[in-house]
Amino acid sequence: MSTPLAPGARLVKTTKLDYGNVDLKLYQGIVGSIMYGMLCTRPDLAFPIQQFPQFSSNPANAHFQAANRAMRYLQGTQTTGPIYNGEITGPIQAYCDVDYGAGEDRKSISGYVFLFAGAPVSLQAKKRTTVAQSTVEGENECVMVCHLYAPPSDRIGHPFIFLLNPRTN
């Protein structure tokens, strides 16, 4: 399994008919375990952890299956984690992106990651508190948040590279 969530998966609120026999304490325990891993050594779990707790009070089968997928992903990638390459002379890189109003409440989810010496040193994935009126507004909010958390270059002694929406294809 190459990703903690299925590509393109969207977790949404469901109707009472969809709830089934989900053990609330088990679901909350799984979410807590994944959150602990993300906070300690697994930044690749930031987006799923932003999603799962939204349904902790009333999880449906789809939410439970998504959390189980993340646990299977962790099981299969136990040796994965940040690896610092020792090259501390390079710049700090920042990547950020936002999904414009993709949730059912039309609030965007934005995220950023700062890389130093080849590995993440700071990251966040968060649902915005406001509704963006356009993709440009959503991207601007994301950039402002990223710049807010960026370390000042004069204090760290290294240049700072900021990349918006990097694409590898």
MIKOLNU-474491 format. One line per 2 residues: number of its first residue (from 1); their letters; for each residue x, y, z of N, C-alpha, C, O. Coordinates in Angstrom, 2 decimals. Last residue first. Layout:
BEGIN
NUM	a	X,Y,Z,X,Y,Z,X,Y,Z,X,Y,Z ~ ...
This chain:
BEGIN
169	nt	5.03,15.84,-12.27,4.75,15.23,-13.57,4.90,16.21,-14.70,4.69,15.86,-15.86 ~ 5.38,17.15,-9.91,6.45,16.26,-10.32,6.21,15.65,-11.69,7.10,14.99,-12.22
167	rp	4.87,20.43,-8.81,4.33,19.30,-9.57,5.49,18.45,-10.06,6.48,18.98,-10.58 ~ 4.22,22.54,-6.06,5.22,21.83,-6.88,4.57,20.63,-7.57,3.80,19.90,-6.95
165	nl	2.71,24.89,-4.96,2.16,23.85,-5.84,3.22,23.15,-6.68,3.13,23.17,-7.91 ~ 5.37,27.02,-4.46,3.92,26.89,-4.39,3.48,25.86,-5.41,3.85,25.94,-6.58
163	lf	8.23,27.29,-2.55,7.66,26.71,-3.75,6.17,26.52,-3.55,5.75,25.91,-2.56 ~ 10.89,29.16,-1.42,9.45,28.95,-1.25,8.88,28.46,-2.56,9.01,29.13,-3.58
161	if	13.89,28.95,0.27,13.24,28.77,-1.03,11.78,28.43,-0.77,11.48,27.52,0.00 ~ 16.27,30.80,1.96,14.95,30.20,2.07,14.33,30.14,0.69,14.23,31.15,0.00
159	ph	19.68,30.44,3.14,18.64,31.00,2.26,17.34,30.20,2.39,17.33,29.07,2.88 ~ 20.71,30.62,6.57,20.56,29.86,5.32,19.52,30.54,4.46,18.57,31.15,4.97
157	gi	20.71,31.75,9.09,21.93,31.80,8.30,21.88,31.02,7.01,22.93,30.78,6.41 ~ 18.66,32.09,10.84,19.16,30.73,10.66,20.41,30.68,9.79,21.10,29.66,9.77
155	rd	18.18,34.83,10.84,18.40,34.15,12.11,19.01,32.77,11.93,19.79,32.32,12.77 ~ 17.75,35.54,8.22,18.89,36.14,8.90,19.19,35.45,10.23,20.33,35.49,10.70
153	sp	15.39,34.16,7.56,16.67,33.72,6.99,17.86,34.30,7.73,18.89,33.63,7.86 ~ 12.95,33.16,9.89,13.66,34.28,9.26,15.04,33.85,8.80,15.79,33.25,9.57
151	pa	10.88,30.36,9.03,11.92,30.94,9.89,12.62,32.09,9.18,12.86,32.00,7.97 ~ 7.39,30.58,8.42,8.75,30.46,7.87,9.77,31.07,8.82,9.55,32.15,9.36
149	yl	4.84,31.06,9.24,5.60,30.06,9.99,7.02,29.89,9.47,7.79,29.12,10.05 ~ 4.04,32.99,7.39,3.93,33.28,8.82,4.81,32.33,9.64,5.45,32.74,10.60
147	hc	4.24,31.68,4.98,5.20,32.74,5.29,5.18,33.10,6.77,6.21,33.47,7.34 ~ 2.00,29.97,5.27,3.34,29.41,5.10,4.41,30.45,5.44,5.38,30.13,6.12
145	vm	-0.06,31.85,5.38,0.18,30.97,6.52,1.58,30.39,6.45,2.28,30.32,7.47 ~ 0.19,32.97,2.80,0.36,33.80,3.99,0.65,32.96,5.22,1.51,33.32,6.03
143	vc	-0.36,30.74,1.17,0.96,31.36,1.12,1.21,32.22,2.36,2.31,32.20,2.91 ~ -3.06,30.31,1.86,-2.07,29.26,2.09,-0.66,29.85,2.12,0.15,29.50,2.99
141	en	-4.23,32.66,0.94,-4.29,32.32,2.37,-3.22,31.29,2.71,-2.56,31.40,3.75 ~ -3.70,32.34,-1.81,-3.10,33.45,-1.07,-3.12,33.20,0.43,-2.14,33.48,1.12
139	eg	-5.31,30.11,-2.42,-3.85,30.00,-2.54,-3.16,31.11,-1.77,-2.13,30.87,-1.13 ~ -7.85,31.28,-1.96,-7.41,30.11,-1.21,-5.91,29.95,-1.24,-5.29,29.67,-0.21
137	ev	-7.85,33.31,-3.89,-7.95,33.65,-2.47,-7.48,32.50,-1.60,-6.78,32.71,-0.61 ~ -7.72,31.72,-6.19,-6.65,32.67,-5.90,-6.66,33.05,-4.43,-5.61,33.11,-3.79
135	ts	-10.13,30.37,-6.14,-8.89,29.60,-5.97,-7.74,30.51,-5.62,-6.87,30.14,-4.83 ~ -12.52,32.22,-4.11,-11.91,31.84,-5.38,-10.65,31.01,-5.09,-10.17,30.96,-3.96
133	qa	-13.45,32.58,-1.57,-14.37,32.90,-2.65,-13.82,32.52,-4.03,-14.57,32.49,-5.01 ~ -13.08,30.36,1.16,-12.45,31.17,0.12,-13.44,31.38,-1.02,-14.17,30.47,-1.39
131	vt	-14.33,30.50,4.34,-14.61,29.96,3.01,-13.98,30.90,1.99,-14.30,32.09,1.94 ~ -12.29,29.92,7.27,-13.13,30.76,6.41,-13.33,30.06,5.06,-12.58,29.16,4.70
129	tr	-10.65,28.14,8.45,-11.82,28.57,9.22,-12.78,29.41,8.40,-13.93,29.60,8.77 ~ -9.34,25.26,6.77,-9.41,26.71,6.96,-10.69,27.07,7.71,-11.69,26.36,7.61
127	kk	-7.91,22.42,8.10,-9.09,22.97,7.45,-9.17,24.45,7.79,-9.07,24.84,8.96 ~ -4.48,21.60,7.60,-5.53,22.16,8.44,-6.70,22.64,7.59,-6.52,23.18,6.50
125	aq	-1.36,20.33,8.16,-2.52,20.21,7.26,-3.72,20.62,8.10,-3.96,20.06,9.17 ~ 2.08,21.08,8.47,0.72,21.24,8.97,-0.26,20.98,7.83,-0.02,21.36,6.69
123	ls	5.49,20.91,9.62,4.43,20.66,8.66,3.08,20.88,9.31,2.96,20.86,10.54 ~ 9.01,20.91,9.80,7.76,21.49,10.25,6.71,21.24,9.18,6.99,21.34,7.98
121	vp	10.97,19.37,8.72,11.20,19.87,10.08,9.96,20.53,10.66,9.85,20.70,11.87 ~ 11.60,16.70,6.45,10.68,17.70,7.01,11.05,18.08,8.44,11.39,17.23,9.26
119	ag	14.87,16.60,4.83,13.76,15.97,5.56,12.86,17.05,6.17,13.31,18.18,6.38 ~ 17.13,17.82,3.71,16.48,16.73,3.01,15.31,16.08,3.70,14.79,15.08,3.20
117	af	17.85,19.97,5.25,18.77,18.83,5.18,18.06,17.59,4.61,18.37,16.46,4.98 ~ 14.49,20.72,5.58,15.85,21.16,5.85,16.72,19.92,5.91,16.37,18.94,6.57
115	lf	11.30,21.78,4.57,12.34,20.77,4.50,13.69,21.41,4.78,14.00,22.50,4.29 ~ 8.05,22.31,5.63,9.37,22.91,5.51,10.39,21.78,5.55,10.35,20.92,6.43
113	vy	4.82,22.21,4.26,5.92,21.44,4.85,7.20,22.23,4.60,7.42,22.75,3.51 ~ 1.28,22.80,4.53,2.64,23.20,4.19,3.62,22.23,4.82,3.29,21.52,5.77
111	gs	-2.14,23.06,3.45,-1.04,22.41,4.14,0.29,22.98,3.69,0.41,23.56,2.61 ~ -5.70,23.35,3.69,-4.40,23.80,3.23,-3.32,23.08,4.02,-3.56,22.58,5.12
109	is	-8.87,22.90,2.59,-7.85,22.29,3.44,-6.51,22.71,2.87,-6.21,22.45,1.70 ~ -11.70,25.13,2.57,-10.53,24.52,1.96,-9.65,23.87,3.02,-9.68,24.24,4.19
107	kr	-15.15,24.67,2.91,-13.92,25.19,3.50,-12.74,24.41,2.94,-12.77,23.18,2.84 ~ -17.52,23.59,2.05,-16.82,24.50,1.13,-15.59,25.15,1.74,-15.03,26.08,1.16
105	de	-18.59,21.52,3.38,-18.87,22.84,3.94,-18.16,23.94,3.16,-18.19,25.10,3.57 ~ -17.59,19.37,2.00,-19.02,19.64,1.86,-19.42,20.98,2.47,-20.46,21.53,2.12
103	ga	-14.42,20.38,0.51,-15.27,19.75,1.51,-16.73,20.11,1.33,-17.06,21.04,0.59 ~ -13.07,21.93,-1.32,-13.42,20.57,-1.72,-14.34,19.88,-0.71,-14.97,18.88,-1.05
101	gy	-12.06,24.64,-1.54,-13.45,24.33,-1.22,-13.91,22.93,-1.53,-15.04,22.75,-1.98 ~ -9.11,23.90,-2.99,-10.11,24.96,-2.94,-11.50,24.40,-2.71,-12.06,23.75,-3.60
99	dv	-6.61,22.75,-1.26,-7.66,22.22,-2.12,-8.86,23.16,-1.98,-9.52,23.18,-0.95 ~ -3.31,24.01,-1.39,-4.66,24.11,-0.83,-5.62,23.44,-1.79,-5.46,23.55,-3.01
97	dc	0.15,23.93,-0.40,-0.92,23.74,-1.36,-2.25,23.83,-0.62,-2.30,23.74,0.61 ~ 3.70,24.39,-0.20,2.34,24.54,0.33,1.34,24.32,-0.79,1.64,24.51,-1.97
95	ya	7.00,24.02,0.91,5.99,23.64,-0.07,4.63,23.86,0.56,4.43,23.56,1.74 ~ 10.20,25.32,1.35,8.82,25.29,1.83,7.90,24.95,0.68,8.00,25.53,-0.40
93	qi	13.53,24.64,2.30,12.51,24.65,1.26,11.14,24.58,1.91,10.94,23.86,2.89 ~ 16.50,26.16,3.16,15.26,25.60,3.68,14.24,25.71,2.55,14.11,26.77,1.93
91	pg	19.49,25.33,1.26,18.40,26.21,1.69,17.28,25.44,2.39,17.14,24.23,2.22 ~ 22.49,23.68,2.54,21.46,24.00,1.55,20.38,24.88,2.12,20.34,25.15,3.32
89	ti	24.12,22.89,4.54,24.48,24.13,3.86,23.41,24.55,2.86,23.44,25.69,2.37 ~ 23.68,20.48,5.65,23.03,21.60,6.30,23.40,22.94,5.66,23.03,23.99,6.17
87	eg	23.46,17.48,4.80,23.81,18.68,4.02,23.09,19.88,4.62,22.02,20.27,4.15 ~ 22.42,15.28,6.09,23.64,15.88,6.63,24.09,17.13,5.89,25.03,17.79,6.33
85	ny	20.00,14.21,5.39,21.16,13.85,4.58,22.46,14.48,5.06,23.51,14.21,4.48 ~ 17.66,12.67,7.43,18.40,13.89,7.20,19.71,13.55,6.50,20.45,12.68,6.97
83	ip	14.71,11.17,6.95,16.14,10.88,6.90,16.85,12.18,6.53,16.65,12.71,5.44 ~ 11.65,10.29,8.47,12.53,11.36,7.97,13.99,10.93,8.02,14.45,10.38,9.02
81	gt	10.63,6.94,7.52,10.66,8.10,8.41,11.57,9.16,7.83,12.20,8.93,6.80 ~ 10.00,3.45,7.40,9.96,4.76,6.76,9.97,5.86,7.82,9.37,5.71,8.88
79	tq	9.68,0.97,8.44,11.05,1.49,8.39,11.13,2.87,7.73,12.22,3.39,7.52 ~ 6.98,0.39,8.17,7.54,0.58,9.51,8.93,1.18,9.49,9.32,1.85,10.46
77	tg	5.00,0.13,6.20,6.07,1.12,6.04,6.74,1.42,7.38,7.03,2.57,7.69 ~ 2.96,-1.61,6.79,3.80,-1.91,5.64,4.97,-0.96,5.46,5.84,-1.22,4.63
75	ql	1.76,-0.37,8.98,2.32,-1.71,9.14,3.30,-2.02,8.00,4.35,-2.63,8.23 ~ 0.79,1.97,7.77,1.84,2.04,8.80,2.53,0.70,8.98,3.76,0.64,9.11
73	yr	-1.15,0.80,6.12,-0.06,1.56,5.53,1.10,1.67,6.52,2.26,1.48,6.15 ~ -2.85,-0.16,8.07,-2.17,-1.13,7.20,-0.99,-0.46,6.50,0.06,-1.08,6.30
71	ma	-3.72,2.33,9.07,-2.98,1.41,9.96,-2.23,0.35,9.14,-1.10,-0.01,9.47 ~ -5.06,3.31,6.83,-3.89,4.03,7.34,-3.07,3.15,8.27,-1.84,3.23,8.25
69	rn	-7.11,1.41,6.73,-6.16,1.50,5.62,-4.89,2.22,6.08,-3.78,1.80,5.75 ~ -8.48,2.07,9.06,-7.80,0.77,8.97,-6.80,0.76,7.83,-5.73,0.16,7.96
67	aa	-9.49,4.54,8.25,-8.54,4.49,9.37,-7.78,3.16,9.37,-6.59,3.13,9.64 ~ -11.23,3.64,6.23,-10.13,4.54,5.90,-9.07,4.55,7.00,-7.87,4.56,6.70
65	qf	-13.02,2.10,7.75,-12.21,1.45,6.72,-11.03,2.33,6.31,-9.94,1.81,6.08 ~ -14.16,4.14,9.31,-13.43,3.05,9.96,-12.53,2.34,8.95,-11.39,2.02,9.27
63	ha	-15.44,5.61,7.31,-14.40,6.24,8.12,-13.53,5.18,8.79,-12.30,5.31,8.83 ~ -17.29,3.72,6.38,-16.30,4.28,5.45,-15.14,4.93,6.22,-13.98,4.82,5.80
61	na	-18.93,3.32,8.62,-18.07,2.23,8.15,-16.98,2.75,7.22,-15.85,2.26,7.27 ~ -18.70,6.38,10.57,-19.40,5.43,9.73,-18.42,4.33,9.29,-17.23,4.42,9.56
59	pn	-18.50,7.87,13.83,-17.87,7.34,12.61,-18.77,6.34,11.88,-19.49,5.57,12.50 ~ -19.06,10.18,15.68,-20.07,9.36,15.00,-19.49,8.75,13.72,-19.95,9.09,12.63
57	ss	-16.87,11.43,16.78,-18.06,11.29,17.62,-19.11,10.37,17.00,-19.96,9.84,17.71 ~ -14.91,11.52,14.79,-14.69,10.71,16.00,-15.94,10.52,16.85,-16.04,9.53,17.57
55	fq	-14.68,12.91,12.46,-15.78,11.95,12.54,-15.69,11.09,13.80,-16.33,10.04,13.87 ~ -12.45,14.43,12.57,-13.71,15.14,12.30,-14.92,14.23,12.48,-16.05,14.70,12.63
53	pf	-10.23,12.76,12.76,-10.88,13.23,13.99,-12.20,13.97,13.77,-12.99,14.10,14.70 ~ -9.51,12.27,9.88,-10.14,11.28,10.76,-10.83,11.85,12.00,-11.96,11.44,12.28
51	qq	-8.17,14.59,8.64,-9.49,14.10,8.25,-10.17,13.27,9.33,-11.33,13.55,9.66 ~ -5.69,14.97,9.71,-6.57,16.14,9.63,-8.00,15.69,9.35,-8.94,16.35,9.78
49	ip	-4.65,12.50,9.32,-4.95,12.89,10.69,-5.79,14.16,10.72,-6.53,14.38,11.68 ~ -4.23,12.56,6.52,-5.24,11.67,7.10,-5.63,12.07,8.53,-6.80,11.99,8.90
47	fa	-2.15,14.64,6.52,-3.46,14.84,5.90,-4.51,13.87,6.43,-5.61,14.31,6.77 ~ 0.03,13.51,8.01,-0.60,14.78,8.41,-1.99,14.95,7.79,-2.92,15.37,8.48
45	ld	1.57,11.33,7.45,0.22,11.07,7.95,-0.54,12.35,8.32,-1.63,12.28,8.88 ~ 4.11,12.03,6.85,3.27,11.63,5.73,1.83,11.34,6.15,0.97,11.13,5.30
43	pr	5.51,12.38,9.20,4.82,13.54,8.65,3.92,13.19,7.46,3.05,13.98,7.10 ~ 6.21,10.50,11.63,5.59,10.21,10.35,4.82,11.40,9.79,3.59,11.44,9.88
41	tc	7.18,10.75,14.25,8.12,10.46,13.17,7.51,10.32,11.79,8.24,10.02,10.84 ~ 5.29,12.09,16.08,6.65,11.68,16.44,7.58,11.54,15.24,8.65,12.16,15.20
39	lm	2.85,12.69,14.90,3.53,13.72,15.69,4.99,13.37,15.96,5.83,14.26,16.06 ~ 2.19,10.24,13.70,2.39,11.42,12.88,3.18,12.48,13.65,4.08,13.10,13.09
37	gy	1.86,8.55,15.93,2.90,8.27,14.94,3.22,9.49,14.09,4.38,9.75,13.80 ~ -0.35,9.81,17.11,0.91,9.70,17.85,2.07,9.45,16.87,3.12,10.07,16.99
35	mi	-2.30,9.43,15.12,-1.87,10.78,15.47,-0.53,10.75,16.21,0.33,11.59,15.95 ~ -2.62,6.67,15.21,-2.09,7.27,13.98,-1.57,8.68,14.27,-0.54,9.08,13.75
33	sg	-3.71,6.50,17.78,-2.45,5.82,17.46,-1.81,6.41,16.22,-0.60,6.63,16.18 ~ -6.11,7.95,17.48,-5.08,8.39,18.43,-3.73,7.76,18.14,-2.70,8.43,18.26
31	vi	-7.43,6.30,15.63,-7.10,7.68,15.27,-6.01,8.22,16.19,-5.08,8.89,15.73 ~ -7.73,4.00,17.21,-6.96,3.94,15.97,-6.52,5.34,15.56,-5.36,5.55,15.19
29	gq	-9.39,5.02,19.24,-8.06,4.49,19.56,-7.17,4.41,18.34,-5.98,4.73,18.42 ~ -11.68,5.64,17.81,-10.95,6.73,18.46,-9.54,6.28,18.84,-8.59,7.07,18.77
27	yl	-12.43,3.02,17.05,-12.12,4.04,16.04,-11.29,5.16,16.65,-10.29,5.58,16.07 ~ -12.90,1.90,19.60,-11.87,1.34,18.72,-11.45,2.36,17.67,-10.26,2.54,17.42
25	kl	-15.03,3.47,20.51,-13.75,3.48,21.24,-12.62,2.93,20.38,-11.50,3.43,20.44 ~ -17.04,2.79,18.57,-16.58,4.17,18.75,-15.21,4.22,19.43,-14.32,4.94,18.98
23	dv	-17.35,0.40,16.27,-17.02,0.54,17.68,-16.35,1.90,17.88,-15.24,2.13,17.41 ~ -19.92,0.32,13.96,-18.58,0.82,14.22,-18.40,1.01,15.72,-19.20,1.69,16.36
21	ng	-22.10,-0.92,12.45,-21.63,-1.39,13.75,-20.20,-0.93,14.03,-19.34,-1.77,14.32 ~ -23.83,1.72,10.68,-23.46,0.33,10.92,-22.97,0.07,12.33,-23.38,0.74,13.28
19	yd	-24.22,4.24,9.22,-23.36,4.11,10.39,-22.98,2.67,10.73,-21.82,2.45,11.06 ~ -25.90,4.83,7.12,-24.55,4.40,6.80,-23.71,4.04,8.03,-22.58,3.56,7.87
17	lk	-28.26,5.84,8.10,-28.30,4.52,7.47,-26.91,3.96,7.22,-26.75,2.74,7.11 ~ -27.66,8.40,8.89,-27.79,7.37,9.92,-27.82,5.97,9.34,-27.46,5.01,10.02
15	tt	-25.27,9.61,6.44,-26.60,9.54,7.05,-26.63,8.44,8.09,-25.71,7.62,8.16 ~ -22.03,11.17,6.94,-22.95,10.22,6.33,-24.29,10.24,7.05,-24.42,10.82,8.13
13	kv	-19.52,13.46,5.97,-20.56,13.05,6.92,-21.54,12.13,6.21,-21.82,12.29,5.02 ~ -16.69,12.13,4.17,-17.78,13.08,4.37,-18.72,12.56,5.44,-18.72,11.37,5.77
11	lr	-13.60,11.87,2.76,-14.40,11.43,3.89,-15.44,12.51,4.17,-15.10,13.67,4.38 ~ -12.48,11.01,-0.33,-13.06,12.11,0.44,-13.92,11.52,1.54,-14.85,10.75,1.28
9	ag	-9.74,9.95,-2.28,-10.77,9.64,-1.29,-11.21,10.90,-0.56,-10.39,11.75,-0.22 ~ -7.65,10.29,-4.05,-8.92,10.91,-4.38,-10.03,10.65,-3.38,-11.16,11.09,-3.60
7	pa	-6.13,7.28,-3.07,-6.04,8.50,-3.88,-7.43,9.01,-4.27,-8.27,8.26,-4.75 ~ -6.78,6.30,0.27,-6.94,5.99,-1.14,-6.85,7.29,-1.94,-7.44,8.29,-1.55
5	lp	-4.23,7.09,2.63,-5.62,7.22,2.18,-5.67,6.86,0.70,-4.71,7.09,-0.03 ~ -1.54,6.40,2.72,-2.38,6.13,3.88,-3.87,6.29,3.61,-4.69,5.69,4.31
3	ts	-0.11,4.62,-0.10,-0.62,5.85,0.51,-1.51,5.53,1.70,-2.18,4.49,1.71 ~ 0.71,2.12,-0.98,1.63,3.23,-1.14,1.15,4.54,-0.52,1.93,5.48,-0.41
1	m	0.85,-1.17,0.00,0.00,0.00,0.00,0.90,1.23,0.00,1.74,1.39,0.88
